[in-house]
Each structure stands twice: as structure tokens, then as C-alpha cells.
Amino acid sequence: MDPSLYDDKTQKRLVKMALKITGNQECAQDAVQDVILNLLEKPELLDNADDPANYIKACVRHRSIRILDSNRKRNKTYPSMDLMEQEQNNCFEADNPTVEDIVSMEQVFDKVDQKLSQLPTYDRNIYRLSVHQGLNIREISEKMGLPKDMVGYRLKKAKELIEEIGND
């Protein structure tokens, strides 16, 4: 097993990536540590990966999402997340996803990222606060200092854009 896959520099990059997903430093560090410990316990998981570094990155992303899901304030579903969640559930119901499963999920996340990059900064932030952090419209309004009606409208437009992925 290549020690550079677990060095401090790599871990810092992985934590930074996980932080973008979780929005919480401690959760991001937990995600990276969980993945590294799992891979140290089961090194055979990396043996089948064509690119171990990308496999680790995908595992950290997945673990970050699972941590985020478990920490959501309430169990509310988001129609715009259906495709991502379906792909995530298909991919990770088993403890050891295949490389193809991870690649498929990564493609969905890439499409979501591409759509989000088309949004104005306010809309992108509103969407992430709603979907990633589980905040409601009132909480987002207070946090961003925007009227609730504006937040609701921008969130609706952002979700509609993301839902287009299912039609692509």
C-alpha cells in the first residue's frame, strides 16, 4: 500500500473536500479518518481500484454525504436531490461499493456541480444551505439577511435547475 495515499498533505486535501460537503470541520475530519481506517483495515479494497487515489477521494465524498445525512436537522426529502440520493443509495447499500458504482455516483455529482456553477452565488448558497445543511427558508433568510419570499423563490429556481439533470 502506497504511504503517500495517507500522508498529511493528502489528508488535508481530503478534509478540505469533505468540508465543502459537510460544512463542518469536525465532520470533515471524521469522514477522512473513517475512510482511512476502513482502508487500513481492508487494504484489499484498494487492490481492485485502477486509481487508488480517486477511489479514496470517492469514498471520502460518500462518507461525507452519509455523515451529512445523519446530521440533518430533520428527515425532509428534497425533490431535486432524488437522482443523487437514488444513485448514492444504489451505490452504497453494500459496505464495499464497486469502482463502477463509485464512478456512476461521481458522474451524478459532477452533473450537479456543473448545474450549480450556472447559478448566481446567492442561489448557489441558498441551495447548499437548504440541501446540504438542512436549513429551512426562515433559517436561510436570517442567515443571509434576505427576505423569506426571495429565498423561497431562489431556492425553487435552483431546485428546478438541478432537477433538469434527470431529464438530460
VOGU-3710 file (C-alpha; in Angstrom, 3 decimals, decimal comma):
1> mdpslyddkt> 0,000/0,000/0,000  1,374/3,388/-1,046  2,061/5,517/2,077  1,580/8,741/0,082  -2,130/7,903/-0,076  -2,303/8,583/3,665  0,229/11,387/4,194  -0,638/14,682/5,923  -0,811/16,660/2,686  -3,272/14,204/1,148
11> qkrlvkmalk> -5,346/14,120/4,322  -5,558/17,929/4,355  -6,798/17,935/0,745  -9,367/15,257/1,559  -10,557/17,151/4,648  -10,913/20,310/2,546  -13,046/18,405/0,017  -15,148/16,838/2,790  -15,588/20,254/4,416  -17,199/21,568/1,233
21> itgnqecaqd> -19,789/18,812/1,545  -20,395/18,749/5,294  -19,856/22,412/6,098  -18,298/21,327/9,399  -14,574/20,835/10,110  -15,089/18,099/12,684  -17,425/16,127/10,424  -14,993/16,517/7,530  -12,124/15,184/9,632  -14,295/12,311/10,832
31> avqdvilnll> -15,151/11,374/7,247  -11,492/11,250/6,210  -10,467/9,316/9,316  -13,292/6,821/8,860  -12,256/6,120/5,264  -8,563/5,822/6,059  -9,211/3,489/8,984  -11,539/1,352/6,880  -8,955/1,101/4,099  -6,160/0,296/6,528
41> ekpelldnad> -8,314/-2,499/7,959  -9,296/-3,727/4,489  -6,403/-2,958/2,107  -7,864/-5,360/-0,449  -10,427/-2,662/-1,310  -7,662/-0,668/-2,984  -6,294/-3,676/-4,844  -9,202/-3,658/-7,298  -9,105/0,095/-7,889  -7,483/1,309/-11,103
51> dpanyikacv> -6,658/4,596/-9,407  -6,421/4,223/-5,613  -6,222/7,992/-5,024  -9,510/8,591/-6,864  -11,096/5,647/-5,094  -10,138/7,155/-1,727  -11,478/10,539/-2,829  -14,796/8,971/-3,843  -15,002/7,091/-0,544  -14,391/10,307/1,415
61> rhrsirilds> -17,055/12,078/-0,612  -19,502/9,258/0,065  -18,675/9,153/3,775  -19,085/12,939/3,994  -22,527/12,693/2,459  -23,529/9,927/4,849  -22,347/11,987/7,806  -24,225/14,989/6,460  -27,383/12,933/6,006  -27,196/11,574/9,536
71> nrkrnktyps> -26,706/15,074/10,938  -29,583/16,754/9,129  -31,936/18,549/11,451  -34,991/16,775/10,132  -35,893/13,979/7,745  -37,099/16,137/4,890  -36,719/14,963/1,311  -35,723/17,283/-1,486  -37,123/16,502/-4,941  -34,058/17,998/-6,591
81> mdlmeqeqnn> -31,864/15,504/-4,756  -33,792/12,408/-5,870  -31,338/11,461/-8,613  -28,308/11,978/-6,391  -29,831/10,113/-3,480  -31,014/7,275/-5,692  -27,531/6,919/-7,160  -25,987/7,159/-3,713  -28,341/4,524/-2,304  -27,772/2,181/-5,254
91> cfeadnptve> -24,061/2,627/-4,922  -23,588/2,332/-1,210  -26,201/-0,025/0,152  -23,420/-2,575/0,231  -20,458/-1,953/2,520  -17,986/-2,360/-0,328  -19,099/-0,479/-3,451  -17,565/-1,419/-6,755  -15,431/1,003/-8,710  -18,230/1,215/-11,308
101> divsmeqvfd> -20,712/2,203/-8,583  -18,442/4,971/-7,382  -17,787/6,228/-10,911  -21,532/6,328/-11,590  -22,167/8,311/-8,428  -19,270/10,647/-9,190  -20,803/11,364/-12,604  -24,080/12,378/-10,966  -22,245/14,633/-8,513  -20,288/16,184/-11,370
111> kvdqklsqlp> -23,544/16,963/-13,194  -24,967/18,572/-10,060  -21,775/20,605/-9,610  -21,967/21,752/-13,241  -25,583/22,852/-12,812  -24,793/24,605/-9,531  -21,948/26,502/-11,182  -24,531/28,014/-13,578  -26,379/29,605/-10,669  -25,656/33,059/-9,268
121> tydrniyrls> -23,705/32,951/-5,995  -26,747/33,788/-3,834  -28,810/30,995/-5,404  -25,965/28,510/-5,070  -25,517/29,400/-1,385  -29,257/29,194/-0,709  -29,423/25,775/-2,369  -26,463/24,446/-0,387  -27,803/25,770/2,911  -31,122/24,080/2,218
131> vhqglnirei> -29,969/20,769/0,820  -26,575/20,237/2,425  -27,212/21,763/5,833  -30,939/21,100/6,072  -31,903/24,695/6,865  -35,447/25,862/6,180  -36,364/29,061/4,324  -36,712/31,103/7,511  -33,288/29,988/8,778  -31,655/30,713/5,429
141> sekmglpkdm> -33,358/34,113/5,315  -31,993/35,002/8,745  -28,524/33,675/7,998  -28,210/35,524/4,670  -30,187/38,630/5,599  -32,609/38,201/2,696  -36,434/38,328/2,658  -38,110/34,922/3,041  -40,013/35,334/-0,225  -36,772/35,931/-2,116
151> vgyrlkkake> -35,124/32,900/-0,501  -38,115/30,709/-1,353  -38,148/31,876/-4,964  -34,392/31,465/-5,435  -34,459/28,027/-3,819  -37,300/26,939/-6,094  -35,404/28,119/-9,197  -32,200/26,394/-8,059  -34,035/23,107/-7,445  -35,707/23,322/-10,847
161> lieeignd> -32,305/23,717/-12,493  -30,888/20,721/-10,622  -33,969/18,632/-11,468  -33,128/19,097/-15,148  -30,336/16,572/-14,624  -32,906/13,776/-14,528  -34,118/14,860/-17,968  -30,638/15,013/-19,537
//
